[in-house]
Each structure stands twice: as C-alpha cells, then as structure tokens.
Amino acid sequence: QVQLVESGGGLVQPGGTLRLSCAASGSIFSLAVMGWYRQPPGEQRELVATITRAGSTTYADSVKGRFTISRNNAKNTVYLQMNSLKPDDTAVYYCTSGLTGPQHWGEGTLVTVSL
C-alpha cells in the first residue's frame, strides 16, 4: 500500500519561498514517477511538476524557472522548492506517485501566498 505524506505548506508573502516535502512508502514500481499537483480555490487540479526515479523532470509552464522538483530515492522523499511565489500559486498542493503517472495521492498541504 502506498502512503504519501506532505509537509511544508503555509502562509508566505509574494516573492517568498517555501519548500514542500513528501515522504512516501510503497513498492519501487509505485514510486517510479513522483510529482506535485495543485488545486487553486474554485479551480481544477493541475500538474505542477513530475520527476522519474532517474531524475527526469517536467514542469508546468507557469512554474518553470521558479519551482524545482527533486527526490531522494534512498529516503523515498520528493521535494518541491518554490521560489518567487505569486498569489496565483495559492493552492492545495498534492504529492503523487505511480508507475507512469499520478495513481496515488497524498492528502495535500495548503500554500497561501498573500500579504
């Protein structure tokens, strides 16, 4: 059974930084691709970034150059470093994992970017 536990969300001012972490447990296959999705208030969930076990990454255009996804395979942990945060980044951020995509989801952590 896969468990994903996010941490690191909170309130930050525009231009600030936050680092999200996701501690995962499960088989090597279920953790092959890990990622972050987000759901802004009143909107649909959207992809933020993904990373494979080998370190290949993808990013949404809206976060390229500002967010960095990384993972520590030995610790089964994935991170999302978020810099230059904007009010539009306000959302619940979900950690995901799967063999090829987001098959498993965490409970989410709230990030609020506001003065």
Secondary structure, 3 states (H helix, E strand, C coil): CCEEEEECCEEECCCCCEEEEEEEECCCCCCCEEEEEEECCCCCCEEEEEEECCCCEEECCCCCCCEEEEEECCCCEEEEEECCCCHHHCEEEEEEEECCCCCEECCCEEEEECC
